[in-house]
């Protein structure tokens, strides 16, 4: 009888121990499920963007006339360009084909157009050509100015001879003129031009 009592007591203790472990495990799981914390906050802020401006002036002298150009002669005009934007800029020039050339002008044209600047050096081509854009000034600061020179040169053979004048000789009257279309383009030097304040 004593032996069977011990068996019953041992069995009861095992059941009690198992129940205790189940309860403790449940508490651990329950505690583990609530240990995380969630923090939340919000603020209303306002931001404004200032976009840089890339711009250059249009020189008033761009319409200046080249007059009385003789065969074998050159004439030059100096233009001043100002960076009116808010960031440093690289300035490019593109010259389009000259208009108003005399009919029957040879190919290549007897008239050459060149321009000179500190950045480009001398760049020249015939009047009937349409060169690609060329850098004429680099890193021009806002408010700063630079100059470039435009030169027209008429080949010495353009006049012909006294007994065999060319179309250039015939066109060289008081009202004869040609137009040199030029486009200036400003491009920002770097991409760091957007400011958030």
Buried (B, 14 or more C-beta within 10 A) or exposed (E): EEEEEEEEEEEEEEEEEEEEEEEEEEEEEEEEEEEEEEEEEEEEEEEEEEEBBBBBEEBEEEEEEBEEBBBEBEBEBEBEBBBBBBBBBBBBBBBEBBEEBBEEBBEEBBBBBBBBBEBBEEBEBBBBBEBEEBBBBBEBEBEEBBBBEBBBBBBEEBBBEEEEEBBBBBBBEEEBEBBBEBEBEBEBBEEEBEEEE
